[in-house]
Amino acid sequence: MSDSFDLNLLSTLEILLRENNVSRTADRLGLSQAAVSAQLARLRRHFDDELLVPKGRTMEPTVFAKNLAQQLPGLMLDLRALTSARQAFDPKNASRRFTIAAGDIDMIGILSLLHRRLLDIAPSIQLSISKVTPRRNLLEMNVSDVLDEQENDFVIVPTIFQSPDHPHLELYRDRYVCVADASHPLIGDRLDMPQYLSLTHVVHGDRTRLSNEAMFVKKKGIERKCGLLIHSYTAIPYFIVGTPFISTLAFNTALEMTRRFPLKIVELPFDIPPIVLVMQWRRYLEHDLAAVWFRQLAVSVASRMGTGDCASTAYQNG
């Protein structure tokens, strides 16, 4: 074993022992298979161990590698915390990229507002945003996978997905409202229950999972007519404008839609518990000055999100 060791190889080793596959590791790192194979060869020489051995079409870690795999996560957290440490943080002159996973409801809501705020006060801080999606149903999402295995710095999720293994803070709470075409002939400023049930709905979800509000409605035994089940919040306005369909959405999502489409918002004839959104992050960022500043900015932006009166909320052309 050599006394000289490139610490960058530990990042490759961490992913190799997670994937047990050179090709997938290369994809994760954005490297060629040959480059990862060369790094694996260096790791084998350093540790004087095969680390990964072929088993059928896959690779299996050696006993030594399995022991390393148990120690690596904590070591990598400490290393990342050490290398990201700064004596001071000046947002105006700082250059940094944060990776965030969120649902499309947050992309068109808080993250778009946060992006515009960053352009004003910290133009060299960039965001890399990916969509976080539940697994087979709404109650299956592993936030630890989203943060650690997918290597995101932050994730924004409803509290039902919150991981006890990562720090968190509450960003905002949002109530539910109804959205309809701005010229809907049957809807004025208010909507009663018989009217709500008689109209046809665009519902967010698919055959394997439903949104928070759709699950609540189903649990309460409220039988509404579903004319369209769709998996994208951002597509919903296109199926409401110029149609008699309506949709039940979080207020800030609906508000953003009314700014771009001829839609109006009206109060629901019943109450749905508000959705609570939290931000979580990887532990090594807990005391990182840039990450602390970014979290505080996210809370500040969230505090300015709308909670207004539906009766005055409608599309304004021009």
HUSULNOR-V618641 format. One record per residue. N is the residue number from 1. RES is the residue in one small letter. SS is DSSP state (hx for helix, st for strand, lp for the rest). PSI is psi as a letter, one per 20 degrees, with the letter a starting at -180 (999 if undefined). OMEGA is omega in degrees with one decimal (999 if undefined). Layout:
n	res	ss	psi	omega
N	RES	SS	PSI	OMEGA
N	RES	SS	PSI	OMEGA
This chain:
n	res	ss	psi	omega
1	m	lp	p	-178.5
2	s	lp	q	176.4
3	d	lp	h	-179.2
4	s	lp	p	-176.9
5	f	lp	p	177.5
6	d	lp	o	-176.9
7	l	lp	h	177.7
8	n	hx	h	179.5
9	l	hx	h	-179.8
10	l	hx	h	177.4
11	s	hx	g	177.1
12	t	hx	g	-179.8
13	l	hx	g	-179.8
14	e	hx	g	-178.4
15	i	hx	h	176.9
16	l	hx	g	-178.6
17	l	hx	i	175.3
18	r	hx	h	-175.3
19	e	hx	h	-174.2
20	n	lp	k	-175.0
21	n	lp	p	-178.1
22	v	hx	g	-177.2
23	s	hx	g	-179.5
24	r	hx	h	176.8
25	t	hx	g	178.0
26	a	hx	g	178.5
27	d	hx	g	-178.9
28	r	hx	h	-175.7
29	l	hx	i	-176.7
30	g	lp	k	-179.7
31	l	lp	r	174.3
32	s	lp	q	176.8
33	q	hx	h	-179.6
34	a	hx	h	-179.7
35	a	hx	g	179.2
36	v	hx	h	177.3
37	s	hx	h	178.2
38	a	hx	h	177.9
39	q	hx	h	177.0
40	l	hx	h	178.4
41	a	hx	g	177.9
42	r	hx	g	178.6
43	l	hx	g	178.7
44	r	hx	g	179.1
45	r	hx	g	-178.2
46	h	hx	g	-175.6
47	f	hx	i	-178.1
48	d	lp	l	-178.7
49	d	lp	q	-179.0
50	e	lp	h	179.0
51	l	lp	g	176.5
52	l	st	p	-179.5
53	v	st	q	-179.0
54	p	st	q	173.7
55	k	st	n	-174.2
56	g	lp	c	179.4
57	r	lp	i	-179.3
58	t	st	a	176.4
59	m	st	q	-177.4
60	e	st	p	179.5
61	p	st	q	174.0
62	t	lp	r	177.8
63	v	hx	g	178.2
64	f	hx	g	-179.6
65	a	hx	h	177.9
66	k	hx	h	176.9
67	n	hx	g	176.7
68	l	hx	g	-177.0
69	a	hx	h	178.9
70	q	hx	h	-176.9
71	q	hx	h	-172.1
72	l	hx	g	-176.7
73	p	hx	g	179.2
74	g	hx	h	178.7
75	l	hx	g	-179.0
76	m	hx	h	175.6
77	l	hx	g	179.8
78	d	hx	g	-180.0
79	l	hx	g	-179.6
80	r	hx	h	176.9
81	a	hx	g	-178.8
82	l	hx	g	-175.7
83	t	hx	i	179.3
84	s	lp	i	-178.5
85	a	lp	q	178.7
86	r	lp	q	176.6
87	q	lp	h	-178.8
88	a	lp	r	179.7
89	f	lp	p	178.6
90	d	lp	o	-174.2
91	p	lp	h	-177.3
92	k	lp	h	-175.8
93	n	lp	i	-176.6
94	a	lp	q	174.7
95	s	lp	o	-174.5
96	r	st	q	173.8
97	r	st	p	176.4
98	f	st	p	176.1
99	t	st	p	-175.5
100	i	st	p	172.5
101	a	st	p	-177.6
102	a	st	r	173.7
103	g	lp	r	-177.2
104	d	hx	h	175.9
105	i	hx	h	178.7
106	d	hx	h	176.9
107	m	hx	g	-179.4
108	i	lp	i	-180.0
109	g	lp	d	-171.3
110	i	hx	h	-176.1
111	l	hx	h	176.4
112	s	hx	h	176.8
113	l	hx	g	179.3
114	l	hx	g	177.4
115	h	hx	g	-179.6
116	r	hx	h	178.2
117	r	hx	h	178.5
118	l	hx	h	178.8
119	l	hx	h	-178.2
120	d	hx	g	-169.4
121	i	hx	i	-179.3
122	a	lp	m	-170.9
123	p	lp	i	-179.1
124	s	lp	j	173.5
125	i	st	p	-174.5
126	q	st	q	177.2
127	l	st	q	170.3
128	s	st	o	-170.0
129	i	st	p	175.8
130	s	st	q	-177.5
131	k	st	p	175.2
132	v	lp	p	-174.7
133	t	lp	p	174.4
134	p	lp	r	178.2
135	r	lp	c	-172.2
136	r	lp	h	174.2
137	n	lp	r	-169.7
138	l	lp	h	-176.4
139	l	lp	j	-178.8
140	e	lp	n	171.4
141	m	lp	p	-179.5
142	n	lp	o	-178.7
143	v	hx	h	177.8
144	s	hx	h	175.9
145	d	hx	g	-177.5
146	v	hx	h	-178.1
147	l	hx	g	-170.9
148	d	hx	g	-176.6
149	e	hx	h	178.4
150	q	lp	i	173.7
151	e	lp	l	170.6
152	n	lp	q	176.7
153	d	lp	g	-176.7
154	f	st	q	170.8
155	v	st	q	175.6
156	i	st	p	-175.4
157	v	st	q	169.1
158	p	st	q	-176.0
159	t	hx	h	-179.4
160	i	hx	i	178.9
161	f	hx	i	-171.6
162	q	lp	p	-180.0
163	s	lp	p	176.4
164	p	lp	i	-175.5
165	d	lp	i	-177.9
166	h	lp	q	176.6
167	p	st	q	-179.5
168	h	st	r	168.1
169	l	st	q	178.1
170	e	st	p	178.6
171	l	st	g	-178.9
172	y	st	r	173.8
173	r	st	q	-176.8
174	d	st	p	177.9
175	r	lp	r	-178.5
176	y	st	q	-179.4
177	v	st	r	178.0
178	c	st	q	179.1
179	v	st	p	179.6
180	a	st	r	173.9
181	d	st	p	-176.3
182	a	lp	h	-179.1
183	s	lp	k	-178.8
184	h	lp	p	-173.4
185	p	lp	i	-174.6
186	l	lp	i	-174.7
187	i	lp	p	174.7
188	g	lp	c	179.5
189	d	lp	i	-177.8
190	r	lp	r	-177.6
191	l	lp	p	178.0
192	d	lp	r	-173.3
193	m	hx	g	178.0
194	p	hx	h	179.1
195	q	hx	g	179.1
196	y	hx	g	-178.0
197	l	hx	h	-177.6
198	s	hx	h	-178.3
199	l	lp	q	-179.0
200	t	st	p	-169.4
201	h	st	q	164.9
202	v	st	o	-173.9
203	v	st	p	178.4
204	h	st	p	178.8
205	g	st	a	172.9
206	d	lp	a	-174.2
207	r	lp	i	-177.2
208	t	lp	i	-179.6
209	r	lp	q	179.2
210	l	st	q	178.2
211	s	lp	r	-179.5
212	n	hx	g	-177.8
213	e	hx	h	-179.7
214	a	hx	h	177.0
215	m	hx	h	178.9
216	f	hx	g	-179.9
217	v	hx	g	179.5
218	k	hx	g	-179.1
219	k	hx	h	-179.5
220	k	lp	i	178.5
221	g	lp	k	177.4
222	i	lp	o	-175.6
223	e	lp	o	178.5
224	r	lp	q	-177.7
225	k	st	o	179.6
226	c	st	o	179.3
227	g	st	i	-178.5
228	l	st	p	174.3
229	l	st	p	-173.0
230	i	st	q	-172.4
231	h	lp	i	-177.4
232	s	lp	p	175.5
233	y	hx	h	-174.9
234	t	hx	h	179.9
235	a	hx	i	-173.6
236	i	hx	g	-178.5
237	p	hx	h	-177.1
238	y	hx	h	-179.4
239	f	hx	j	178.0
240	i	lp	g	-179.0
241	v	lp	p	178.5
242	g	lp	j	179.4
243	t	lp	r	176.1
244	p	lp	j	-178.1
245	f	lp	q	174.0
246	i	st	r	177.4
247	s	st	q	177.4
248	t	st	o	-173.1
249	l	st	r	171.9
250	a	st	q	-171.5
251	f	hx	g	-175.9
252	n	hx	h	173.4
253	t	hx	g	178.7
254	a	hx	g	-179.1
255	l	hx	g	178.8
256	e	hx	h	179.1
257	m	hx	h	-179.0
258	t	hx	i	178.3
259	r	lp	i	-175.2
260	r	lp	i	-177.6
261	f	lp	q	176.7
262	p	lp	m	-178.9
263	l	st	r	173.3
264	k	st	q	-179.7
265	i	st	p	174.0
266	v	st	q	179.8
267	e	lp	q	174.7
268	l	lp	q	177.4
269	p	lp	j	177.7
270	f	lp	r	-176.8
271	d	lp	p	171.2
272	i	lp	p	178.2
273	p	lp	p	-177.8
274	p	lp	q	174.0
275	i	st	p	-178.7
276	v	st	p	-179.1
277	l	st	p	177.8
278	v	st	q	171.4
279	m	st	p	174.4
280	q	st	q	-176.4
281	w	st	r	178.6
282	r	lp	q	-171.0
283	r	hx	h	-177.5
284	y	hx	i	177.5
285	l	hx	j	-174.4
286	e	lp	g	-176.8
287	h	lp	j	175.4
288	d	lp	p	-171.8
289	l	hx	g	179.0
290	a	hx	g	-179.7
291	a	hx	h	176.7
292	v	hx	g	178.3
293	w	hx	g	-178.4
294	f	hx	g	178.3
295	r	hx	g	178.7
296	q	hx	h	177.9
297	l	hx	g	179.6
298	a	hx	g	178.3
299	v	hx	g	179.4
300	s	hx	g	179.1
301	v	hx	g	-179.2
302	a	hx	h	-178.1
303	s	hx	i	-178.7
304	r	lp	j	-179.7
305	m	lp	q	-170.7
306	g	lp	q	172.2
307	t	lp	k	-165.9
308	g	lp	a	-177.7
309	d	lp	p	-177.2
310	c	hx	h	-172.3
311	a	hx	h	-178.1
312	s	hx	j	-175.4
313	t	lp	o	178.8
314	a	st	r	-179.7
315	y	lp	p	176.4
316	q	lp	o	-178.5
317	n	lp	o	-180.0
318	g	lp	999	999
